[in-house]
Structure formats: C-alpha cells, structure tokens
C-alpha cells in the first residue's frame, strides 16, 4: 500500500536555540535560567554536560543546513533565544545575535527550506527570572517587546511564527515537579505562571496581526491524550478529564477557542487558586487566537481514579485528583521509559477536527530517544536505526488516516535534526536523523533514518 501525502506537505524537523547553539566566547549572549542552573548545580545534568556544550549549531549551521537538505527537509523549526537576542531580557539588542539569526534564515531559504521560528523554548533570561520570571506581569510586557523586535528584524522572510513551545512544561517543571529552574513546588504560583504565559501568547499574536506582516502565527502544544483506565467507570473518566483540563485544555482552549476550560476554572476556584488578572485580559485572549497549531506528540497519559494517599506536597497538586495507570501489555521505549502508542496522534487529530474547528495544524514534534546508539553503528560508521524508521512509519500511518478523514494537517516535523542536548538529560538519549560525535568535535553523520526520511520527502509518502 502507498501512503501518499499532499504535494505541499511540510517535511522536516524541530530543534531549539538553547539545545543546539551552544555558548561561545564573545557571542554577546546573556545568561538564561539553564546557564544559571548549570552553574549552581552541574551534577543535576547527565554526565555534567551543560548548555555551553550543545551541538554547536552557532558555528556549524551551514554544514547542518546542507545535511538538512540531504535528509529531505523542506521546512525546519528552531527558536530565537531571548537571552541571545536581548541579553538582559529587556533593553539593548545583541547585534551579533541579529547577524547570526539573519544568516541562518537566509541560508535556510537559499536551500529551499522554510524557516519556522518559535519565540520561547524554556529559556527565560536570568535577569528576568531574578524579577520573578513568568510569575511577574512585567515579564509578559518584556516578552511582547521581544516578540515585536523579532517580527521587525526577521518577519520579511519568516512567515511561520510560534509564540511558545510546550508552555505547560515550564509550569510543570518549574513550579510543580522540579525538573526546570526555579524548581519551586507551589500550585498557586504554577497557575499564575500558566496564566501569564497564555496572556503573553495572545498579546504577541495581537502584535503580529497589527504589524505589517503577511505570515501566520501560532503556538506549539504537547498534546498528551488522557485515557481513562476504564471508559465505563465514571470515576476513571472524571479523573482523566481533570488531567486533560490541567495539562492539555488549559493552553489548547485558550489558544484556539480564546477561553479557559470552565471545569478548570471551577477547580482552581474551589482551592482558591484563580490567577490574578487585569481588566481586558480575557477579552484580549478571546480576540487573539492562533492561526495555526503545532502538535508535539510523544506518548499517552493513562489515568485512573485517585486510589493512593500519597501527597507530593503540603499544598494542592494536580496529582490530588488522579493516579497514573500502567496499562498491561503496553509497548515501551525502554530507553526513555515512555509508552509508544501510535494511535494517540490520530486521536489528537480527530479531537482537533471535531472539537476545535479543524484548525490548521501540523505535527511539530514526534520522536524516539534511544540510549547507546553507538551499538548500532555499522562498519561504514552509520547508525542503523531501523527502530526509528519503524517508529516514523507507525505514526505516519495514523496521520495519513487522519488526513483521509478530513483532518486539516499540513506537515510532520521529527524531533530532531541532529542529536542535541536535552536539558537535564544532556546527550543521554539520541533523537536525531544525524548523529553527533561528542568525542570528535561534534562531527555529524547521517543515520539510516535520515536517508529514509529523504526518500519519504521526495516521494511525499512511502510504500508498505
């Protein structure tokens, strides 16, 4: 069977500035929260590899873009590091950063690869974090100014903009579960951070639409379907709905429908956790929804009614309302500890089609992290990652099914292009189409999956 995709389908991959660029002498970059955290506690990072040692895209971008071309990219998402462009978060613009991002954008376009540019990928400038980060309304103002500067500098060539990547993650990691700086456990602050983030997105969208621009602006959300243990058990269904409201619909509804879920508002009201707002905020969010939605999908969320009496914190936490459920017989990626459930991507597309106006969307991340890929290097020095090719095929079949049923999906971006630094996990799990040799000046080598992806892109599909 031939799985055929539209001739204008976006094939490519996604990275982020903080995970690929590195920190270089005299580059003018300011400190982000990741630079700060690594300085404070390098042992928190796998093999103590910090953000200054990422894949050096800052100096190798021309080589990398040629490799993208060889691996079938017609589009590519990265982010502009706020702390690189505006070292203190506000004020002076770093001209070396302007030159770098101009060069990257121009090089992509010269190679027929459309740049998709994201504005915020977990990299708060430390100077703003010291003033409260997303807890502070001032940060919203600073972010909108940063966005406007980016639109002015690069919008003549960049026609696909995204306000945030996975905005729920800094909420979870920074204010609930301690895997992002500042590692606070406080749900009331988490709600305020989430609210300010949603507001900042709407305000950036408003600024873009009011500027003299002719592209599209959206947001990238990690939509993790919440499946109840037993669909016939009302308590399991209720628990899954609460998890879905907190982790998915919080940003999905505000971004696409322009309103927050009523059940989420009720939940926060009951525990006196409603955020501080200002007059006009909700109207602004209502009137400035996304043009396009990026969907990051890695794994499902399995939920059951609350059975354990374990408390993760003194105050309220999302986990007070549900327990996680390990489905018997589930398929696993043992390296990452994540379930592989390909149908999840189809369920997301169906939900967007039926409940969110069939918004224009694309898969903005999907990938398989594998530890110890050197085990799969053949005598020619190539990683034979057949498991990644199978992972791709298995998800693309379900994406194709969504397409056939009328889903408004326009593309597929893999995480990621070249193996890159992944926050606290550093280089523990490799995701790329292109291998990066940490022991040989970050030497690049295309993996088997990269050549397969090139065929996929050239043929706009694959045969089964």
C-alpha positions as CSV (number, residue, x, y, z in Angstrom):
1,X,0.0,0.0,0.0
2,X,1.2,3.5,-0.8
3,X,0.7,6.1,1.9
4,X,0.6,9.3,-0.1
5,X,0.7,12.8,1.4
6,X,-0.1,16.2,-0.2
7,X,2.5,17.6,-2.6
8,X,2.9,20.7,-0.4
9,X,3.3,18.7,2.9
10,X,5.9,20.1,5.3
11,X,8.6,17.6,5.9
12,X,11.3,18.5,8.4
13,X,12.4,18.5,12.0
14,X,12.5,20.7,15.0
15,X,15.2,22.0,17.4
16,X,15.6,24.8,19.8
17,X,18.1,27.5,20.2
18,X,19.2,26.6,23.7
19,X,19.6,23.0,22.8
20,X,21.7,23.4,19.7
21,X,23.5,26.8,19.6
22,X,26.0,26.5,22.5
23,X,27.7,29.4,24.3
24,X,30.7,30.9,22.6
25,X,33.3,33.4,23.5
26,X,32.3,37.0,22.8
27,X,29.0,36.0,21.3
28,X,27.2,38.6,23.5
29,X,24.7,36.1,24.9
30,X,23.2,36.8,28.3
31,X,22.6,34.1,30.9
32,X,19.4,32.0,30.7
33,X,17.9,30.0,33.6
34,X,19.7,27.0,32.2
35,X,23.1,28.6,32.3
36,X,22.4,29.6,35.8
37,X,21.1,26.2,37.0
38,X,24.2,24.5,35.5
39,X,26.4,27.0,37.2
40,X,24.7,26.3,40.5
41,X,24.4,22.5,40.2
42,X,26.3,20.9,37.4
43,X,25.7,17.4,38.9
44,X,22.0,17.8,38.2
45,X,22.8,17.3,34.5
46,X,23.6,13.9,32.9
47,X,27.4,13.4,32.7
48,X,27.6,17.1,33.9
49,X,27.2,18.3,30.3
50,X,25.8,21.8,30.3
51,X,24.2,24.2,27.8
52,X,27.5,25.7,26.7
53,X,28.4,22.2,25.2
54,X,25.4,21.7,22.9
55,X,25.7,20.7,19.3
56,X,27.4,24.0,18.2
57,X,24.8,25.0,15.6
58,X,26.1,28.6,16.1
59,X,29.3,27.8,14.2
60,X,28.1,24.7,12.2
61,X,24.8,26.0,10.9
62,X,25.9,26.0,7.2
63,X,27.0,22.4,7.4
64,X,23.9,21.5,9.3
65,X,21.6,23.1,6.7
66,X,23.3,21.1,3.9
67,X,22.6,18.0,6.0
68,X,19.0,19.0,6.3
69,X,18.8,19.3,2.5
70,X,20.3,15.8,2.2
71,X,17.7,14.4,4.7
72,X,14.7,15.7,2.8
73,X,13.8,18.9,4.8
74,X,11.6,21.4,3.1
75,X,11.0,23.1,6.4
76,X,12.7,23.4,9.8
77,X,11.8,24.8,13.2
78,X,14.2,26.4,15.6
79,X,13.8,29.2,18.2
80,X,15.3,32.6,18.8
81,X,17.0,32.6,22.2
82,X,15.6,35.5,24.1
83,X,18.8,35.7,26.2
84,X,21.0,35.7,23.0
85,X,19.0,38.5,21.2
86,X,18.3,40.6,24.2
87,X,20.9,39.6,26.9
88,X,19.1,41.2,29.8
89,X,15.6,40.3,28.6
90,X,14.8,44.0,28.0
91,X,16.9,46.8,26.6
92,X,19.8,46.5,24.3
93,X,19.7,44.1,21.3
94,X,22.8,42.0,20.7
95,X,23.9,42.7,17.1
96,X,25.9,39.5,16.9
97,X,22.7,37.6,17.5
98,X,20.9,39.6,14.8
99,X,23.6,38.7,12.4
100,X,23.6,35.0,13.4
101,X,19.8,34.6,13.0
102,X,19.7,36.6,9.8
103,X,22.4,34.2,8.4
104,X,20.6,31.1,9.5
105,X,17.3,32.3,8.0
106,X,18.9,33.3,4.7
107,X,20.8,30.1,4.5
108,X,17.7,28.0,5.0
109,X,15.8,30.0,2.4
110,X,18.7,29.7,-0.1
111,X,18.4,25.9,0.3
112,X,14.6,25.8,-0.2
113,X,14.0,25.1,3.5
114,X,11.2,27.2,5.0
115,X,12.1,28.6,8.5
116,X,9.5,28.1,11.2
117,X,10.5,30.3,14.1
118,X,9.5,29.8,17.7
119,X,9.9,32.6,20.2
120,X,10.1,30.9,23.6
121,X,11.5,27.4,24.3
122,X,12.0,27.3,28.1
123,X,14.9,29.8,28.0
124,X,14.0,32.6,30.3
125,X,16.7,35.3,30.6
126,X,18.2,35.1,34.1
127,X,17.9,38.8,34.5
128,X,14.1,38.5,34.2
129,X,13.9,35.3,36.3
130,X,15.5,37.3,39.2
131,X,12.5,39.6,39.0
132,X,10.0,36.6,39.1
133,X,10.1,35.2,35.6
134,X,6.6,34.2,34.4
135,X,5.2,34.9,37.9
136,X,5.6,38.6,37.1
137,X,3.4,40.7,34.8
138,X,6.5,42.6,33.8
139,X,7.8,39.5,32.1
140,X,4.7,39.5,29.9
141,X,5.5,43.1,28.8
142,X,9.1,42.2,28.2
143,X,8.2,39.1,26.1
144,X,5.8,41.1,23.9
145,X,8.6,43.6,23.2
146,X,11.0,40.8,22.4
147,X,8.4,39.3,20.0
148,X,7.9,42.7,18.3
149,X,11.6,43.1,17.8
150,X,11.8,39.6,16.2
151,X,8.9,40.3,13.9
152,X,10.6,43.6,12.8
153,X,14.0,42.0,12.3
154,X,13.1,38.8,10.6
155,X,9.4,38.9,9.6
156,X,10.2,40.0,6.0
157,X,11.4,36.4,5.4
158,X,9.9,34.3,8.2
159,X,6.2,33.5,7.6
160,X,5.6,30.9,10.2
161,X,5.9,32.1,13.8
162,X,5.1,30.4,17.1
163,X,4.8,32.1,20.4
164,X,5.7,29.2,22.8
165,X,6.9,25.6,22.6
166,X,5.1,23.4,25.1
167,X,4.0,26.2,27.5
168,X,2.7,23.7,30.1
169,X,6.2,22.3,30.6
170,X,7.8,25.3,32.4
171,X,4.6,25.3,34.6
172,X,5.1,21.6,35.4
173,X,8.8,21.6,35.6
174,X,9.5,24.9,37.3
175,X,6.5,25.1,39.7
176,X,5.2,21.6,40.3
177,X,7.6,18.7,39.7
178,X,11.1,20.2,39.9
179,X,12.7,19.4,36.5
180,X,13.0,23.1,35.4
181,X,14.5,26.1,37.1
182,X,13.5,27.6,39.6
183,X,12.3,24.2,40.9
184,X,9.5,25.5,43.1
185,X,6.6,23.4,44.3
186,X,3.7,25.7,44.5
187,X,0.5,25.2,42.5
188,X,-0.8,28.7,43.1
189,X,2.3,30.1,41.5
190,X,2.1,27.5,38.8
191,X,-1.4,28.7,37.9
192,X,-0.2,32.3,37.7
193,X,2.7,31.3,35.6
194,X,0.4,29.5,33.2
195,X,-2.0,32.4,33.0
196,X,0.8,34.9,32.3
197,X,2.2,32.6,29.6
198,X,-1.2,32.3,27.9
199,X,-1.7,36.1,28.1
200,X,1.8,36.7,26.6
201,X,0.9,34.4,23.7
202,X,-2.3,36.3,22.9
203,X,-0.6,39.6,23.2
204,X,2.2,38.5,20.8
205,X,-0.4,37.3,18.4
206,X,-2.2,40.7,18.6
207,X,1.1,42.5,18.0
208,X,1.9,40.3,14.9
209,X,-1.5,40.8,13.4
210,X,-1.3,44.6,14.0
211,X,2.1,44.8,12.3
212,X,2.7,44.9,8.6
213,X,3.2,41.2,8.3
214,X,1.7,38.6,5.9
215,X,2.5,35.3,7.6
216,X,0.9,33.1,10.2
217,X,1.4,32.9,13.9
218,X,0.5,30.0,16.2
219,X,1.7,28.0,19.2
220,X,3.3,24.6,19.8
221,X,1.5,22.4,22.3
222,X,2.4,19.0,23.6
223,X,-0.9,17.3,23.5
224,X,-0.8,14.1,25.5
225,X,-4.2,12.4,25.3
226,X,-5.5,11.4,28.8
227,X,-7.1,7.9,28.6
228,X,-9.1,6.6,31.5
229,X,-8.3,3.1,32.8
230,X,-11.9,2.0,32.3
231,X,-14.1,4.1,30.0
232,X,-17.2,2.6,31.7
233,X,-16.0,3.7,35.2
234,X,-17.3,7.2,35.8
235,X,-14.6,7.9,38.4
236,X,-11.8,7.0,36.0
237,X,-13.4,9.1,33.3
238,X,-13.7,12.0,35.7
239,X,-10.1,11.7,36.7
240,X,-8.9,11.6,33.1
241,X,-11.0,14.7,32.3
242,X,-9.3,16.6,35.1
243,X,-5.8,15.6,33.9
244,X,-6.8,16.6,30.4
245,X,-8.1,20.0,31.6
246,X,-4.9,20.8,33.5
247,X,-2.3,19.5,31.1
248,X,-4.0,19.8,27.6
249,X,-7.0,22.0,27.5
250,X,-5.5,24.8,29.7
251,X,-3.4,26.0,26.7
252,X,-5.4,24.3,23.9
253,X,-8.7,26.0,24.7
254,X,-7.1,29.4,25.4
255,X,-5.0,29.3,22.3
256,X,-7.7,28.0,19.8
257,X,-11.0,29.0,21.4
258,X,-9.8,32.0,23.3
259,X,-11.2,30.9,26.6
260,X,-10.1,28.7,29.6
261,X,-12.0,25.5,30.3
262,X,-14.9,26.0,32.7
263,X,-14.1,22.8,34.6
264,X,-10.5,24.1,35.2
265,X,-11.7,27.4,36.4
266,X,-14.1,25.7,38.8
267,X,-11.3,23.5,40.1
268,X,-9.0,26.4,40.7
269,X,-11.8,28.5,42.3
270,X,-12.6,25.7,44.8
271,X,-9.0,25.7,46.1
272,X,-8.6,29.5,45.9
273,X,-6.0,29.3,43.1
274,X,-7.5,31.5,40.5
275,X,-4.8,33.7,39.0
276,X,-4.6,37.5,39.4
277,X,-5.9,39.1,36.2
278,X,-6.4,42.6,35.0
279,X,-9.4,44.2,33.2
280,X,-9.4,43.5,29.5
281,X,-7.2,40.4,29.7
282,X,-9.9,37.8,28.9
283,X,-11.2,39.9,26.0
284,X,-7.7,40.1,24.6
285,X,-7.2,36.3,24.9
286,X,-10.7,35.8,23.3
287,X,-9.9,38.0,20.3
288,X,-6.3,36.8,19.6
289,X,-6.3,33.1,18.9
290,X,-3.8,31.2,16.8
291,X,-3.7,30.9,13.0
292,X,-2.0,27.5,13.2
293,X,-1.4,24.9,15.8
294,X,1.8,22.8,16.2
295,X,1.2,19.5,17.9
296,X,4.0,17.7,19.8
297,X,3.2,14.1,20.5
298,X,5.3,11.5,22.2
299,X,3.2,9.3,24.5
300,X,-0.3,8.9,26.0
301,X,-1.3,9.7,29.6
302,X,-3.0,6.8,31.3
303,X,-5.2,7.8,34.2
304,X,-7.3,6.1,36.9
305,X,-9.4,7.4,39.8
306,X,-7.4,8.5,42.8
307,X,-6.5,5.5,44.9
308,X,-3.2,6.3,46.6
309,X,-3.0,8.6,49.6
310,X,0.5,9.8,48.7
311,X,0.8,13.6,48.9
312,X,3.5,15.2,46.7
313,X,3.4,18.5,48.5
314,X,1.9,20.2,51.6
315,X,-0.4,22.3,49.3
316,X,-2.7,21.3,46.5
317,X,-1.2,19.4,43.5
318,X,-2.7,18.1,40.2
319,X,-2.0,14.6,41.4
320,X,-4.6,15.1,44.2
321,X,-7.2,14.4,41.6
322,X,-6.0,11.3,39.8
323,X,-3.4,8.5,39.8
324,X,-1.3,7.3,36.8
325,X,-2.1,3.9,35.4
326,X,0.3,1.4,33.8
327,X,-1.7,-0.3,31.1
328,X,-0.9,-4.1,30.9
329,X,0.9,-5.1,27.8
330,X,1.8,-1.6,26.7
331,X,4.5,-1.1,24.1
332,X,7.5,0.7,25.6
333,X,10.6,2.7,24.6
334,X,12.8,1.2,27.3
335,X,15.4,3.9,26.9
336,X,13.2,6.8,27.6
337,X,10.6,5.0,29.8
338,X,7.8,6.2,27.6
339,X,4.9,4.2,26.2
340,X,4.7,4.1,22.4
341,X,1.1,4.4,21.3
342,X,0.9,5.4,17.7
343,X,-2.9,5.8,17.6
344,X,-2.6,8.7,20.0
345,X,-1.6,11.0,17.2
346,X,-4.8,10.1,15.3
347,X,-6.9,10.6,18.4
348,X,-5.4,14.1,18.7
349,X,-6.2,15.0,15.1
350,X,-9.8,13.6,15.5
351,X,-10.3,15.8,18.6
352,X,-9.0,18.9,16.8
353,X,-11.3,18.2,13.9
354,X,-14.4,17.5,15.9
355,X,-14.0,20.0,18.8
356,X,-11.6,22.7,17.7
357,X,-12.9,23.8,14.3
358,X,-10.5,21.5,12.5
359,X,-7.8,24.1,13.0
360,X,-4.9,24.2,10.5
361,X,-2.2,22.1,12.3
362,X,1.0,20.1,11.8
363,X,2.9,17.5,13.9
364,X,5.6,19.8,15.2
365,X,7.5,17.1,17.2
366,X,7.4,13.3,17.4
367,X,10.4,11.2,18.1
368,X,12.2,8.3,19.7
369,X,15.1,8.8,22.1
370,X,17.5,5.9,22.3
371,X,20.4,5.5,24.7
372,X,23.6,3.9,23.5
373,X,23.1,4.3,19.7
374,X,26.8,3.6,19.2
375,X,25.8,-0.1,19.5
376,X,24.0,0.2,16.1
377,X,26.9,1.7,14.2
378,X,27.8,-0.4,11.1
379,X,31.3,-0.9,9.5
380,X,30.7,2.2,7.4
381,X,30.3,4.4,10.5
382,X,26.5,4.8,10.1
383,X,23.9,4.3,12.8
384,X,21.4,1.7,11.6
385,X,18.3,3.0,13.4
386,X,15.7,0.8,11.8
387,X,13.7,1.1,15.1
388,X,13.4,4.9,14.3
389,X,12.2,4.2,10.8
390,X,9.5,1.8,12.1
391,X,8.5,4.4,14.7
392,X,8.1,7.0,11.9
393,X,6.1,4.7,9.7
394,X,3.8,3.6,12.5
395,X,2.9,7.2,13.4
396,X,2.6,8.3,9.8
397,X,0.1,5.6,9.0
398,X,-2.2,7.1,11.7
399,X,-1.5,10.7,10.4
400,X,-2.5,9.5,6.9
401,X,-5.7,8.0,8.4
402,X,-6.5,11.4,9.9
403,X,-5.8,13.1,6.6
404,X,-8.2,10.7,4.8
405,X,-10.9,11.6,7.3
406,X,-10.5,15.3,6.7
407,X,-8.1,16.5,9.4
408,X,-6.5,19.8,8.5
409,X,-3.0,18.6,9.0
410,X,-0.2,20.2,6.9
411,X,3.1,18.6,7.9
412,X,5.3,16.4,10.0
413,X,8.4,17.5,11.9
414,X,10.5,15.0,13.7
415,X,12.3,15.7,16.9
416,X,15.1,16.2,16.0
417,X,17.5,17.1,13.2
418,X,20.9,16.4,14.7
419,X,21.3,14.7,18.1
420,X,21.1,17.6,20.6
421,X,21.5,18.5,24.2
422,X,18.3,17.7,26.1
423,X,18.1,19.8,29.3
424,X,19.0,17.7,32.4
425,X,19.4,14.5,30.2
426,X,22.1,16.2,28.1
427,X,23.0,13.6,25.4
428,X,21.7,10.5,27.3
429,X,19.1,9.8,24.7
430,X,19.7,10.4,21.0
431,X,16.8,11.6,18.8
432,X,18.4,12.9,15.6
433,X,18.4,11.9,11.9
434,X,22.0,13.0,12.1
435,X,24.5,11.6,14.7
436,X,26.7,14.0,16.6
437,X,30.0,12.6,17.9
438,X,30.8,14.3,21.2
439,X,34.4,13.0,21.1
440,X,35.3,14.3,17.7
441,X,34.4,18.0,17.6
442,X,30.7,17.3,17.2
443,X,31.3,15.5,13.9
444,X,28.0,14.9,12.0
445,X,27.0,11.7,10.3
446,X,23.6,11.0,8.7
447,X,21.8,7.9,10.2
448,X,19.9,5.4,8.2
449,X,16.7,7.1,9.2
450,X,17.9,10.4,7.7
451,X,18.3,8.8,4.3
452,X,14.9,7.1,4.7
453,X,13.3,10.5,5.5
454,X,14.9,12.0,2.4
455,X,13.1,9.3,0.3
456,X,9.9,9.9,2.2
457,X,10.0,13.6,1.5
458,X,11.0,13.2,-2.2
459,X,8.1,10.8,-2.7
460,X,5.6,12.5,-0.4
461,X,4.9,9.1,1.1
462,X,6.1,5.6,1.5
463,X,5.1,2.1,0.4
464,X,4.2,-0.6,3.0
